[in-house]
């Protein structure tokens, strides 16, 4: 072993390691680094208006238009699709506030929060699940951004539209669109370099700039079309039961658009030839066969930063945080963000946007997995633990630690997670074209709610019959005490418990007690 440690390979591998707190054990080095620790006060630079700007910027993007367009193609009228988006985003906002409160109170990210619900090592699967989704979304958003680049370049050089194609038909794309996609992807890389607490101004600028540009484009389309056009006057083709389920599926697609941020809020700091086909105003413009090169250049240059901001906020930062937790000794948020970008380039995102059906199916599949994770985490924090977390124990790999459970896996959390997926799995099979019972289809139409409710309900019942340690008898959030937390084991570290039957008080290491918190010797009983 000494020879290995002294080898050149070990030397260069050591150079790749990120900075960590001194005194950590090997197990702890797999649980923490600077980006996973609770955010210290000097990095808490996001104010209330920064978050307002963030959410305006993240909501005002082409994805929202695509969701609305998909609903119109699914026989809803423009105002029905518009209403579905508002309702879906409002529901998403409620869930985001619930998960965001955890990070805002304890200043920790999703990978650390999930350790309380899934176990120190068990949390790695939900984190990987979320990271994979973010990488896929990064590619999808980059492909959409590439369509903006295509229109900008066509507005400057019309010959770009006739760029010779050297890619086979089986690839699903062509040289022109792939070059545009690559240019957008390449231009996004510098933005990943900046740390999370310093990119808040990007979203503030975007929140002012992009909605104004979008409103200007909408007004331009109406003026050039000499009226609001046929799309606005077009009634819903769906009636009765078909209309009701169409509205429900539209709301679910809107919720799914924010599913990633529901479980990974930053509180701790389809394919179309022309972009004009996205959204009712874009369909209006295209339907009247209007368009001017100068306006296309102006509008798409406004859309470009909106796609860039959305991709950074919702995908690269989230994926970077998650990938950091998978290999914290060698990855930080910046490195994870660049890995996300590489995966997004390699995963051929144009296949997911080849039709509105592919796009909505992908969004629904997204919710199946993430709704179960959200259900377990929210139930664990608000109902089971009543807001109480022992922060330093979330970085402890000791077998006696309250979040170690069974070999680092929380079986209650996993059983609940799987139950939330199973309720939707038959309907998902039907969504990809296989015959399934009509009841399963109806359940799948409500996939996010079904997954969330089943996972949360199962988790509550399991914790009721098999109690977990480190809970409180009353509401107790202790995040105010977090400043600059040290997670290294002290020489006198010990986990002190009252008795096997539990107590309404626990002793801290200095001998003091905290009322209302009970600890049980059940960390490895299930």
Protein Blocks (a to p, Z undefined) as FASTA:
>chain_A
ZZmmmpmklmmmmmmpccddehiafklmmmgcfklmccdfklmmbcfklmmmmmmmmmmc
fklmmmmmmmmmnopafklmmmmmmmmmmmmmmmmmmmmmmmmmnopafklmmmmmnojk
lmmmmmmmmmmmmmmmmmmmmmmmmmmmmmmmmmmmmmlmmgccfbdfklopafklmmmm
mmmmmmmmmmmmpcfklmmmmmmmmmmmmmmmmmmmmmmmmmmnopgbjmlmpccfbghj
lmmmmmmmmmmmmmmmmmmmmmmccklomacfbfklgojklmmmmmnopacfklmmmmmm
mmmmmmmmmmmmmmmmmmmmmmmmmmmmlpcfklmmmmmmmmmmmnopmlmmmpmklmmm
mmmmmmmmmmmmmmmmmmmmmmmnnopacfklmmccbfkbmklmnghiafklmmmmmmmm
mmmmmmmmmmnopacdfklmmmmmmmmmmmmmmmmmmmmmmmmmmccehiafbdcdfklm
pcbdcfbdcfklccddfbfnopabdcdfkopacehiacddfklmZZ
